[in-house]
């Protein structure tokens, strides 16, 4: 059905219209989710804007990102034409991650660190900007 939903594809998730990156796509479903779904990582809260006159402490605080991981049905996912390199945190999140809260917490920390690193590098600024709709 949806062969274009590959790893690294950026979409708009059902989580209040936030941007997500597809980490794993399951077209045929699985035992726990019997429908086509994707494991995604996204940004719950974007980093704030930074100016030249801000100090290092304030820049560090405004560079923080709040991340989430979810399993989303294909019907609730709006794909875009953009892609993001998800190799840094793709292995941290799998279907087994959602079974125990500690694994989920560790995966979220890994995803958060990877998102903050991508944001600090200045690449893919469009991913960290707020959606205006």
C-alpha positions as CSV (number, residue, x, y, z in Angstrom):
1,X,0.0,0.0,0.0
2,X,2.3,2.8,1.2
3,X,5.7,2.0,-0.1
4,X,6.8,5.6,0.0
5,X,6.8,5.7,3.8
6,X,10.5,4.8,4.4
7,X,13.0,5.4,7.1
8,X,13.9,9.0,7.4
9,X,10.8,10.4,5.8
10,X,9.4,13.4,7.6
11,X,5.7,13.7,8.2
12,X,3.0,15.5,10.3
13,X,1.8,13.2,13.1
14,X,-1.5,13.1,14.9
15,X,0.2,14.3,18.0
16,X,-1.3,17.9,17.7
17,X,0.2,18.2,14.2
18,X,3.8,18.0,15.3
19,X,6.6,17.0,12.9
20,X,7.8,13.4,13.0
21,X,10.5,11.3,11.4
22,X,9.7,7.7,10.5
23,X,12.1,5.2,12.1
24,X,10.4,2.0,11.1
25,X,7.5,1.3,8.7
26,X,5.4,-1.8,9.0
27,X,3.1,-2.1,6.0
28,X,1.5,-5.4,6.9
29,X,1.2,-4.7,10.6
30,X,2.5,-6.8,13.5
31,X,1.0,-9.1,16.2
32,X,0.3,-6.2,18.6
33,X,-0.8,-3.7,15.9
34,X,-2.7,-5.4,13.1
35,X,-2.8,-2.4,10.8
36,X,-0.1,-0.6,8.8
37,X,1.8,1.6,11.1
38,X,5.1,3.4,11.6
39,X,7.3,3.9,14.6
40,X,8.1,7.6,14.7
41,X,10.2,10.1,16.7
42,X,9.1,13.7,16.8
43,X,9.4,17.1,18.4
44,X,6.9,17.9,21.1
45,X,8.4,21.3,21.9
46,X,10.7,23.2,19.4
47,X,13.8,25.1,20.5
48,X,13.5,28.8,21.0
49,X,14.9,31.5,18.8
50,X,18.5,32.6,19.6
51,X,20.0,36.1,19.0
52,X,23.6,37.3,19.1
53,X,23.3,39.2,22.4
54,X,22.2,36.2,24.4
55,X,24.6,34.6,26.8
56,X,25.8,31.0,26.7
57,X,23.5,30.0,29.6
58,X,20.4,31.3,27.9
59,X,21.4,29.9,24.5
60,X,21.9,26.4,26.1
61,X,18.4,26.7,27.7
62,X,16.7,27.8,24.5
63,X,18.4,25.1,22.5
64,X,16.6,22.3,24.4
65,X,14.1,20.1,22.5
66,X,11.4,17.9,23.9
67,X,11.1,14.7,21.9
68,X,8.5,11.9,21.8
69,X,8.3,8.4,20.3
70,X,5.1,6.8,19.2
71,X,3.5,4.1,17.0
72,X,1.2,5.8,14.5
73,X,-1.4,4.3,12.2
74,X,-0.7,5.2,8.5
75,X,-4.2,6.8,8.4
76,X,-3.1,9.4,11.0
77,X,0.2,10.3,9.3
78,X,0.6,13.0,6.7
79,X,3.9,12.4,4.8
80,X,5.9,15.3,3.4
81,X,8.4,15.4,0.6
82,X,11.3,16.0,3.1
83,X,13.7,13.5,4.6
84,X,15.9,13.7,7.7
85,X,19.0,11.5,8.4
86,X,17.7,9.3,11.3
87,X,20.7,7.0,11.4
88,X,21.9,8.5,14.7
89,X,18.9,7.3,16.7
90,X,17.2,4.8,14.5
91,X,18.6,1.8,16.4
92,X,17.5,3.2,19.8
93,X,13.8,2.8,19.0
94,X,12.2,-0.5,18.1
95,X,8.9,-2.3,18.7
96,X,10.3,-3.8,21.9
97,X,11.1,-0.4,23.3
98,X,7.4,0.3,24.0
99,X,7.1,-2.8,26.3
100,X,8.8,-1.4,29.4
101,X,8.8,2.2,30.7
102,X,12.6,2.2,31.4
103,X,13.4,1.2,27.8
104,X,11.0,3.9,26.5
105,X,12.6,6.5,28.8
106,X,16.1,5.7,27.6
107,X,15.0,5.8,23.9
108,X,13.5,9.2,24.4
109,X,16.7,10.5,25.9
110,X,18.7,9.2,23.0
111,X,16.3,10.8,20.5
112,X,16.3,14.1,22.4
113,X,20.1,14.2,22.4
114,X,20.2,13.4,18.6
115,X,17.7,16.1,17.8
116,X,19.6,18.7,19.9
117,X,22.8,17.7,18.1
118,X,21.2,18.1,14.7
119,X,19.8,21.5,15.8
120,X,23.2,22.7,17.1
121,X,24.9,21.7,13.8
122,X,22.5,24.1,11.9
123,X,21.4,21.5,9.4
124,X,17.7,20.9,8.8
125,X,16.6,24.1,10.4
126,X,13.1,23.7,8.8
127,X,12.5,20.6,11.0
128,X,13.0,22.6,14.2
129,X,10.8,25.6,13.2
130,X,7.2,25.8,14.3
131,X,4.4,24.8,12.0
132,X,2.2,27.8,11.0
133,X,-1.3,26.7,10.2
